[in-house]
Amino acid sequence: MTPPILKYPRTQHLEGSRFQHGDHDLDAVPFRDVRGRFVVVEEKMDGGNAGISFDGSGQCCCRAAAII
């Protein structure tokens, strides 16, 4: 069974980082809030609308949200 396609999440920015058009309604996160914590850094492929994830059994799931 194919998992449902979820809407891509909005990306929060560290305070002082460059915001993209449309991101100004998101709160910036001060570095002091993440200092010393485990942090996952993800890179978005702008315009690609592609995603790679793993399901609960470790199976790789690739997706695209392109409108055809």
C-alpha positions as CSV (number, residue, x, y, z in Angstrom):
1,M,0.0,0.0,0.0
2,T,1.4,3.4,-0.9
3,P,1.6,5.8,2.0
4,P,-0.4,9.1,1.7
5,I,1.5,12.1,0.3
6,L,1.8,14.7,3.0
7,K,2.2,18.4,2.4
8,Y,5.9,19.5,2.7
9,P,6.5,21.1,6.1
10,R,7.5,24.8,6.4
11,T,11.2,25.2,7.4
12,Q,12.1,27.2,10.4
13,H,15.3,29.3,10.2
14,L,18.0,30.1,12.7
15,E,17.9,33.7,13.8
16,G,20.2,35.7,11.4
17,S,20.0,33.2,8.6
18,R,18.7,34.3,5.2
19,F,14.9,34.0,4.8
20,Q,13.4,33.0,1.5
21,H,10.4,34.8,0.0
22,G,7.3,33.7,1.8
23,D,9.1,32.7,5.0
24,H,8.7,35.9,6.9
25,D,5.7,34.7,8.8
26,L,7.7,32.0,10.5
27,D,9.4,32.6,13.8
28,A,13.2,32.5,13.7
29,V,14.8,30.2,16.3
30,P,17.6,31.8,18.4
31,F,20.9,29.8,18.3
32,R,20.9,29.6,22.1
33,D,17.7,27.5,21.9
34,V,19.5,24.7,20.0
35,R,23.0,25.1,21.4
36,G,24.1,21.8,23.0
37,R,21.1,19.9,21.6
38,F,21.0,17.1,19.0
39,V,20.0,18.8,15.7
40,V,19.1,17.3,12.4
41,V,20.0,19.5,9.5
42,E,18.1,19.0,6.2
43,E,18.7,20.5,2.8
44,K,15.7,21.3,0.6
45,M,16.1,20.9,-3.1
46,D,14.4,24.1,-4.2
47,G,11.9,23.6,-6.9
48,G,12.4,19.8,-7.0
49,N,9.4,18.8,-4.9
50,A,11.2,15.5,-4.3
51,G,11.5,13.7,-1.0
52,I,13.4,10.7,0.3
53,S,12.4,9.0,3.6
54,F,12.4,5.6,5.3
55,D,9.4,3.8,6.6
56,G,9.2,1.9,9.9
57,S,10.9,-1.2,8.5
58,G,13.8,0.8,6.9
59,Q,12.4,0.6,3.4
60,C,13.4,3.7,1.3
61,C,10.5,5.7,0.1
62,C,11.0,8.2,-2.8
63,R,8.3,10.7,-3.7
64,A,7.6,13.6,-6.0
65,A,4.8,16.1,-5.6
66,A,4.8,17.4,-9.2
67,I,1.6,18.4,-10.8
68,I,1.2,16.8,-14.2
